[in-house]
Amino acid sequence: MKNVVNRPSGVFQTIIRLLGLSSLGALAFAGIVALRHMLNTPQALESLLPGEAHLYRWKNGHIYYKLLGVPDAPPLVLLHSPGIAASGYEMRGIMQALTKDFRVYALDLPGFGLSDRPTLQYTAELYIQLCRDFLANEVRRPALLVASRLSCNYAIAVAARSPELCSGLVLISPIALRGEWTPRTLLPAFLESRVAKTLLYPLLVLASRYGTRDNYYYATTHRFGAEHAVMALLAGRLNQDVSREIEEVWQPTLVIWGADALGKLQRVRFTRDEQQRAWGPEQAQIELLPEGGLFAHEEQPQRVAEMVLQWGAGHVLATPRSSTSGNTSKIKQSTSDASTNENAPLPQEQTALAQVEAYCIKCKTKRQMLNAREVTLKNGCLAVQGNCSVCGTQLIRMGKLVPGYPNTPV
């Protein structure tokens, strides 16, 4: 009987010893990987994106970005998604092509790439504030924001909170607009602790290297402070629900999905009624890339760039027609003639030129703006505000009215 009683106890003790040895082995392995990581840090890193290198001296550190394109072209800002080895390098396939119509800014977000990686609390609000400050202080004009995956949240928040800074949105694989993307399997406090950053981050870097031989990815993960933003991402700090702010976005929006990735997410996460408001604003135009995944702009960069340029030509770059000197003289003459009779109708040519158009989120198309007037936004920029000629919804577009409106166009 004694032997029978002692047998389970001995087995249990053996299991405990094995678990202890496994834990010690795992800890030793993690320590070796961490030591090698420290010995190989920092690595020399050079941006492989085309264009001029610039530094934006932000309040929380220097932000590195590349600038490419004609100075007078409308601005376009590329926002890469946070992640292990993330940086503006993610946009390498589409940046050059987009300069056909835009002046392109490609940022390295704080904690990634060649931007500073200070020891601070990395949150979604930090990145939203960075985007707003960069647009206001560096770009200084309403810009088209092109964002991928988690950065789509930041772009939507900027468009909703500071519409005067954003002329439109392009959202590539917006996987987490409702805040459901990041699983929290471990306590955020542990993931952001010094122990986790020292031991766990090198293991994540080692695992992420499988399947890629790109030296740039290796170099950008071996930089001082590279662990801060990545561990904040794992802790869920860089994601937040922007489903309410989506409803406040009135700017034209293009959503690009890889068909394969979208199909999987729809089957797993959403019902049919939830799909539309999950992927973007109501007025968003959705484009699917056949056989594309979550990294559509890296898998099919040429096709994505063509989509953005084609869509941008009709929604962001489109402006009312300009009058020639000959047409202007005709308008002046017609105005003087009409002044003698207040009830006389405007000439057909003059009426066409006097129209101001803007995108109506209710009609989901461009409409003529009634009672167009100039307004000054909070940041001092001028905009034109009025009402939809069909449904009466308030419309707004960046810019100003030229002297003499409504007898001359915007």
Long-range contacts (C-beta under 8 A, 24 or more apart in sequence): 27-199, 30-199, 30-200, 30-202, 30-203, 31-199, 33-202, 33-203, 33-206, 34-198, 34-199, 34-202, 36-202, 37-201, 37-202, 37-205, 37-222, 40-222, 41-222, 41-223, 41-224, 41-226, 42-222, 42-223, 42-224, 43-218, 43-219, 43-220, 43-222, 43-223, 44-219, 45-113, 45-114, 45-216, 45-219, 45-220, 45-223, 47-88, 47-89, 47-108, 47-113, 47-114, 48-89, 48-92, 48-216, 49-88, 49-89, 49-91, 49-92, 49-95, 49-106, 50-95, 50-96, 51-95, 51-104, 51-106, 54-138, 56-134, 56-137, 56-138, 58-110, 58-130, 58-133, 58-134, 59-133, 60-110, 60-116, 60-118, 60-120, 60-126, 60-130, 61-110, 61-115, 61-116, 61-117, 61-118, 62-115, 62-116, 63-107, 63-108, 63-109, 63-110, 63-115, 63-116, 63-130, 63-134, 64-88, 64-107, 64-108, 64-113, 64-114, 64-115, 65-105, 65-106, 65-107, 65-108, 65-134, 65-138, 66-95, 66-105, 66-106, 67-103, 67-104, 67-105, 67-106, 68-95, 68-96, 68-99, 68-103, 68-104, 68-106, 69-98, 69-99, 69-102, 69-103, 69-104, 70-99, 70-103, 71-103, 72-103, 73-99, 73-101, 73-102, 73-103, 74-101, 74-102, 74-103, 74-141, 74-143, 74-144, 74-167, 74-316, 74-317, 75-102, 75-103, 75-104, 75-105, 75-139, 75-141, 75-142, 75-143, 75-144, 76-102, 76-103, 76-104, 76-105, 76-143, 76-144, 76-145, 76-146, 77-104, 77-105, 77-107, 77-131, 77-134, 77-135, 77-139, 77-143, 77-144, 77-145, 77-146, 78-104, 78-105, 78-106, 78-107, 78-146, 78-147, 79-107, 79-109, 79-131, 79-145, 79-146, 79-147, 79-148, 79-151, 79-154, 79-155, 80-106, 80-107, 80-108, 80-109, 80-112, 80-148, 80-151, 81-147, 81-148, 81-149, 81-150, 81-151, 82-109, 82-111, 82-112, 82-127, 82-150, 82-151, 82-229, 82-230, 82-233, 82-238, 83-150, 83-230, 83-233, 84-204, 84-205, 84-208, 84-221, 84-230, 85-205, 85-208, 85-216, 85-217, 85-218, 85-220, 85-221, 86-112, 86-113, 86-220, 87-112, 87-113, 87-114, 87-220, 88-113, 89-113, 89-216, 89-220, 90-148, 90-297, 90-298, 91-146, 91-148, 91-297, 92-301, 93-297, 93-298, 93-301, 93-302, 93-304, 93-305, 94-146, 94-297, 94-301, 94-304, 94-305, 94-308, 97-301, 97-302, 97-305, 97-306, 97-309, 98-146, 98-305, 98-308, 98-309, 100-309, 101-309, 101-312, 101-313, 101-317, 102-144, 102-312, 105-134, 105-138, 105-139, 105-143, 107-134, 109-151, 109-229, 110-229, 111-225, 111-226, 111-228, 111-229, 111-230, 111-232, 112-220, 112-226, 112-229, 113-220, 116-225, 117-223, 117-224, 117-225, 117-226, 117-228, 117-229, 118-225, 118-228, 119-225, 119-228, 120-228, 121-232, 121-237, 122-228, 122-229, 122-232, 122-233, 122-237, 122-238, 123-232, 123-237, 123-238, 124-153, 124-154, 124-157, 124-237, 124-238, 124-239, 124-240, 125-240, 127-151, 127-154, 127-238, 128-154, 128-157, 128-158, 128-161, 131-155, 131-158, 132-158, 132-161, 132-162, 132-165, 135-162, 135-165, 135-166, 136-162, 136-165, 136-379, 139-165, 142-166, 142-167, 142-381, 142-398, 143-167, 144-168, 144-169, 144-170, 144-312, 144-316, 145-169, 145-170, 146-170, 146-172, 146-308, 147-171, 147-172, 147-174, 148-172, 148-173, 148-295, 148-297, 149-173, 149-174, 149-175, 149-176, 149-294, 150-175, 150-176, 150-181, 150-233, 150-238, 150-239, 152-176, 152-177, 153-177, 153-239, 153-240, 153-242, 156-242, 156-245, 156-246, 156-249, 156-280, 156-281, 157-242, 157-245, 159-249, 159-251, 160-242, 160-245, 160-246, 160-248, 160-249, 161-245, 162-378, 162-379, 163-250, 163-251, 163-377, 163-396, 164-377, 164-378, 164-379, 164-381, 164-383, 164-398, 165-379, 166-251, 167-251, 167-316, 167-398, 168-251, 168-252, 168-253, 168-254, 168-312, 168-315, 168-316, 169-249, 169-251, 169-252, 169-253, 169-254, 169-280, 169-281, 170-253, 170-254, 170-255, 170-256, 170-308, 170-311, 171-253, 171-254, 171-255, 171-256, 171-279, 171-280, 171-284, 172-256, 172-296, 172-297, 172-304, 173-256, 173-257, 173-258, 173-261, 173-294, 173-295, 173-296, 174-255, 174-279, 174-280, 175-265, 175-294, 176-239, 177-241, 177-242, 177-243, 177-246, 177-278, 177-279, 177-280, 178-241, 178-242, 178-243, 178-278, 179-239, 179-240, 179-241, 179-242, 179-243, 180-269, 181-239, 182-233, 182-234, 182-236, 182-238, 182-239, 184-235, 184-236, 186-234, 186-235, 188-235, 188-236, 188-237, 191-231, 191-234, 191-235, 192-231, 192-232, 192-235, 192-237, 196-231, 197-227, 197-228, 197-231, 198-227, 200-231, 201-226, 201-227, 201-230, 201-231, 204-230, 243-277, 243-278, 246-277, 246-280, 246-281, 247-281, 247-282, 249-281, 250-281, 250-283, 250-359, 250-361, 250-396, 251-281, 251-359, 252-283, 252-285, 252-315, 252-316, 252-359, 253-280, 253-281, 253-283, 253-284, 253-285, 254-284, 254-285, 254-287, 254-307, 254-308, 254-311, 254-315, 255-279, 255-280, 255-284, 255-285, 255-286, 255-287, 256-287, 256-289, 256-296, 256-297, 256-304, 256-307, 256-308, 257-286, 257-287, 257-288, 257-289, 257-292, 257-296, 258-288, 258-289, 258-291, 258-292, 258-293, 258-294, 258-295, 258-296, 258-299, 259-288, 259-289, 259-290, 259-291, 259-292, 260-291, 260-292, 260-293, 261-292, 261-293, 261-294, 261-296, 262-288, 281-361, 282-361, 282-364, 283-359, 283-361, 283-364, 285-311, 287-311, 315-359, 318-366, 319-410, 320-355, 320-356, 320-357, 320-409, 320-410, 321-352, 321-353, 321-409, 322-409, 323-353, 323-408, 323-409, 327-353, 328-408, 331-407, 331-408, 332-407, 335-407, 350-407, 353-408, 353-409, 354-405, 354-406, 354-407, 354-408, 354-409, 355-409, 356-384, 356-386, 356-397, 356-401, 356-409, 356-410, 358-384, 358-386, 358-395, 358-396, 358-397, 359-395, 359-397, 360-388, 360-390, 360-391, 360-393, 360-395, 361-393, 362-388, 362-391, 362-393, 363-388, 363-390, 363-391, 363-393, 367-391, 367-395, 369-395, 369-397, 372-401, 372-405, 372-406, 372-410, 373-401, 374-400, 374-401, 384-410
